[in-house]
Structures are given as C-alpha cells and as structure tokens.
Amino acid sequence: MPENPTALGLGDSVIVAETGLGRYQVEARAGSSAFLVDEPASVGGLGSGPNPYDLLGAALGSCTAMTIRLYAERKAWPLTRVQVTVAHHRTTLQARDVFERAIALEGALDETQKAKLLEIAERCPVHLTLDRGADVKTTLSAPVTPPAEPPTQSSHMRDMKEACV
C-alpha cells in the first residue's frame, strides 16, 4: 500500500493518530503543521486541544474569514479586519446540526459592500460543504506516512477563488 496520502487518492489529507497520552488525545497532521485534538478534562480528556466540533466550527469560521478577505482584496475594499464567531448546536445525535455564524466586519465599508461580503460568506467552500452534506467513504488501510512536502496550493484555496468569482 502506498505511504503517500495523495497516492491513495486522498488529495489534501489530514492524518490523525493517537498520541498514547490520555484517553482521547490525538495528533492531527495537515501538511507541515501538527496540532493536538482532545476532549475537555471534565469528560475524561486531557483538555490539551480543541474537540472535533470545535474544529468544525473553526473550519467554518476560518474559511469564512479567508473568503471574505480574498473577495475584499480583489475589489480593493477598505476591509481592515474580519472576525467570525461560530457556535454549534444539536439536540440529539439524529437531529440536524446547526452552526450559528456571526461575522464582524471592520473598516470604512458602505452598506452595499457589507451586504456583498455577507453574500460571499454564504459561498465559502466549507459553508457549502456543510450545507450540502458530504459522502464519507471508509476503507481499512495500513498506517500512512505524511508527505515530506505539502502541496503548493490546496484545494481549499482553489475553491475560495471560485467562490469569489
């Protein structure tokens, strides 16, 4: 079996493996970055990192901010800062998840520009993924070795550029 995630047809891959510390702590490797994911100590984790739903919220918030920034730069609009707050709710495991997103835009933007940036936020690639849903395909594999060099451009950047067209 190939050791390179892209050779497995995984594209932009994140490799997650247990650290052996605590009950739930894992290390996630994305390109040349690595970070810990965990559960809070109150539920048996070490509290050493965000939990998986925190990461989903962070993915939505960061994609939103990046897509807004890309669009504002293309239009040369005076956006000085974007802040996105994301909350996640679900009543039961079978209920539909709800992500509440609040966007703060700073800078000398007029109301038309603000409205357009909120419209662009609706087109951020992670928002579209969550909105459409996704297929998850699972296979059994051998351990994977992360690639030595991350790709020069991620599919996320490609998708953000398309969202801003």
N, C-alpha and C positions, 0 to 999 in steps of 0.2 A: 504494500500500500504506500502511496506517495507521502512524503513527510511535509511537503509544502501545501498549506491550506488552499492556495489558488489552484494548484494542480488537482485538488479534489473537486474543483468546480464550485468552491465556496466563495469566490470573489473577495470582497472586503470581509475578512474573517476576524472574529474575536475568539480567542482561546481562553477558556475558563477552566481552572483546575483547583482542587482542594489544596490548601496550604499544609494541612495536618495540624493546624492550631485551632483550638476551639471546635465547636460542633458544626458551624456553618461557614466559617471564613473561607473564601476563595480568592484567588488572584486572577484578575482578568487582564489579558494582554491584547492590545489593539495596536497594530503597527509597532512602533518603537516605544509605546507607552505601556505602563503597567499600573494597576491600582487594585486595592482590596475592596471586596464586596462582602457584606456581613449582615447579620441581624443585630438589633439592639440587645444589650445585656439583659434587659427586662424579660426577654423571651428566649434566653439561652445562648445568645451570640456573644461575641466579644465587644460589639459596638465599634469595630475598627474601620467601618466604611459604610457607605450608603447601602440600603437594601435594594433588591431588584426593582421595586416600584419607584423608589427614588430615582433610579437610573432611567426608567421610562419617562418620568417627569422631566429629568434633566435633558434627556434626548429631545423631547418636545420643546422645552424652553430654549435650549441652545440652538436647535435648528431654526426656531422662530426668530431668535435674535440675529443669527447669521444671515438668514434670508432677507430680513428687513434691512440689515446693514448693506448687503450686496446691492439690493434694489436702490436704496437711498444714494449709495456711492455712484451707481450708474446714472442716476438722474441729477447728480451734484446737488442734492438737497441738504440743508443745514441740520442734519441729524447729528447730535453730539453724543447721545447715549441711549441705549435700549436696555430695559430691564424687563424680564419676563418671570412672573411667579406662576407656578403650576401646582395645583392640588389634585390629588387622585382620590376618588370615592367609588365604593361599590358596596351594596348591601349584603349580597351573598355571592358565593363563587359562581353561581349560574346567572347572576344579574349582569346587565351590560355595564361596563366600566365607564366612568365619567371623569374626564380631565378638565378642570376649570383653569383657564389661562387668562391672566391679567397682564396687559402689556403697557408699560410706561415708556413714552417717547419724550426725549428731551431735545431741545433745540428750537430754533425760530421757524417752526413748521406751521403752515397755514392749515385750515380745517380740511381742505381738499387733499393736501399731502398726507395728513394723518389718516384720513379715510382710505386712501390708496394703500398706505403701509399696513393698515389693518386687513385690507383685502389680500395683500401679498402674504400676510401671516397665514391666511387660510390655505395658501398654496405651498407652504413649506413642505418638503418631502416627508418628514416624519409625521406631520399632521395628516397628510394624505394616506400614509401607511396605516396609521391608527384608524382613520375614518373608513377606509376600505376594508380593513382587516387584512390578514396575510395568511398564506399557506405555510405550514411548518412541516417540513419533511424530515424524518428521523431515520438514521441508519446506525448500525454498530460499526465502529472503526477502531483502528489501532491509535495509540497516542500520536498527536501531531506536533511537529516541531515548528515554532513560529518562523516565518521567513526572515532572512538576515536584513533585507531591505524592504521597507514599506513601499506600496505603490506610489508613483509620483503624483497621481490625482485620484482621489477617492470617488466612488460612485455618488456619494452624498454631495460633493461639490458640483459634479455634473448635473445632478438633479436640482440643486439650488439654482444654478444658472438657467436651467429650463423653466423653473418656476417664475423667474424674474423676466421672462421674455414677454 
